[in-house]
Amino acid sequence: MGYIDGFPALPAGPEVTMRPSRLTIVLLTALFGAAAACAHPDAPGNASALLGPWGSDQASLAVTDTGATLQILASGGCFGSYGQVSRPIATAAFDIPGTYTQLTGAYPGKVVYAAQYSGSVSGGQISLTISVPALQQTLGPYSLVRGVTNTWTACLYP
């Protein structure tokens, strides 16, 4: 028996050809597909793809890298309530806790409730629903389009 670099050499025998298994091919395909999706700026899992204004004739959403604020239009051309989440919307389907705030005419001027924001992102649209358990109320769904900016002032209640 001979030695190669200080290790015993294997005896000569039939040549073995290594072929990747189906599992290896599937895993590599999934890995490269996920890496490509993360690299694409409009990929649903890419939070930066969702940054900026989203809006409709009923609601206006501002998405930042740290969260989002939603204004809901009231009669009179002002917003009478708004919602906030302190996490970015970063996936094609989301379910995020936040708050829902109703503006009022009595001190302190607002009432804040725990809320759950759920919805989905598809291309240039977000579908968003707000569930407010304390009010036993669900708001929406709101269909918001990327790039639509609405500037509404807060409603002034007497």
C-alpha positions in Angstrom: 0.0 0.0 0.0 1.4 3.4 -0.9 1.1 6.7 0.8 0.0 10.1 -0.5 1.0 13.2 1.6 1.5 11.0 4.6 -1.9 9.2 4.3 -2.5 5.7 3.1 -3.6 5.6 -0.5 -6.9 3.9 -1.3 -6.5 0.7 -3.4 -7.4 1.1 -7.0 -10.9 0.0 -7.9 -13.8 0.8 -10.1 -14.3 4.5 -10.8 -17.2 6.1 -8.8 -19.2 8.9 -10.3 -20.9 11.3 -7.9 -24.3 12.6 -9.0 -26.2 15.2 -7.0 -29.4 13.8 -5.4 -32.8 15.3 -6.2 -32.9 16.7 -2.7 -29.7 18.5 -3.2 -31.0 20.0 -6.5 -34.3 21.1 -4.9 -32.5 22.7 -1.9 -30.0 24.6 -4.1 -32.8 25.8 -6.4 -34.8 27.0 -3.3 -31.7 28.7 -1.9 -30.8 30.5 -5.1 -34.5 31.5 -5.6 -34.7 32.9 -2.1 -31.5 34.8 -2.6 -32.7 36.3 -5.9 -36.0 37.3 -4.3 -34.3 39.1 -1.5 -32.1 40.9 -3.9 -35.0 42.2 -6.1 -36.2 45.6 -4.8 -39.9 44.8 -5.4 -39.8 41.4 -3.7 -42.6 41.0 -1.1 -40.2 40.1 1.6 -38.1 43.3 1.0 -39.3 45.9 3.4 -37.7 48.7 1.4 -40.0 47.9 -1.5 -43.0 49.0 0.6 -41.5 52.3 1.9 -43.4 55.5 1.0 -47.0 56.6 0.5 -49.9 54.3 -0.3 -53.5 55.6 -0.6 -57.0 55.6 -1.8 -60.1 57.8 -1.5 -60.8 56.3 1.9 -57.4 56.0 3.6 -53.8 57.1 3.4 -50.8 54.9 4.6 -47.3 56.1 5.2 -44.8 53.2 5.5 -41.4 53.8 7.0 -38.5 51.5 7.8 -39.7 51.4 11.5 -43.5 51.1 11.0 -46.5 52.6 9.4 -49.3 55.2 10.0 -52.7 54.9 8.5 -55.2 57.9 8.3 -58.8 57.1 7.7 -60.9 59.7 6.0 -64.1 61.0 7.8 -66.9 63.0 6.3 -65.8 66.6 5.8 -62.5 65.9 4.1 -60.5 65.3 7.3 -59.2 62.2 9.1 -61.2 61.3 12.2 -59.1 58.3 13.2 -55.7 56.8 12.6 -53.7 53.7 13.2 -50.1 53.0 13.9 -47.8 49.9 13.8 -44.3 50.0 15.2 -43.0 47.2 12.9 -42.4 47.5 9.2 -44.7 45.8 6.8 -42.3 43.5 5.1 -44.0 40.4 3.8 -46.6 39.6 1.1 -49.1 38.6 3.9 -49.0 40.3 7.3 -50.7 40.3 10.7 -49.2 43.0 12.9 -50.3 44.4 16.3 -50.6 48.2 16.6 -53.0 50.9 17.9 -56.1 52.5 16.5 -56.8 56.1 17.7 -60.2 57.8 17.5 -60.2 61.6 17.6 -62.9 63.1 19.9 -64.2 66.5 20.9 -63.7 65.9 24.6 -60.5 65.9 26.7 -57.9 64.4 26.0 -59.0 64.7 22.4 -58.5 61.0 21.5 -59.0 57.5 22.6 -56.3 54.9 21.8 -57.2 51.2 21.4 -55.1 48.0 20.8 -55.6 46.8 17.2 -54.5 44.1 14.8 -53.5 45.0 11.2 -53.8 42.3 8.7 -53.6 42.2 4.9 -51.6 41.4 1.9 -49.3 43.1 -0.6 -49.5 42.3 -4.3 -47.5 44.3 -6.8 -48.4 47.9 -6.3 -51.4 47.3 -4.0 -51.9 46.7 -0.3 -55.2 45.3 1.1 -55.5 46.3 4.7 -58.0 45.4 7.5 -58.0 46.7 11.1 -59.5 44.7 13.9 -60.3 46.6 17.1 -61.4 44.1 19.7 -62.4 46.7 22.4 -64.9 48.2 19.9 -65.9 44.8 18.5 -65.3 46.5 15.1 -63.4 45.6 11.9 -62.5 48.4 9.6 -61.8 47.9 5.9 -60.6 46.2 3.9 -58.9 49.3 2.4 -57.3 48.8 -1.0 -54.3 51.1 -1.2 -52.2 51.9 -4.2 -48.4 52.6 -4.1 -47.5 56.3 -4.7 -50.9 57.8 -3.9 -50.4 60.6 -1.4 -53.3 62.2 0.5 -52.9 65.2 2.7 -55.8 65.4 5.1 -55.8 67.5 8.3 -57.1 66.1 11.6 -60.8 66.7 12.1 -61.5 69.5 14.6 -64.3 68.4 16.9 -66.1 71.0 19.0 
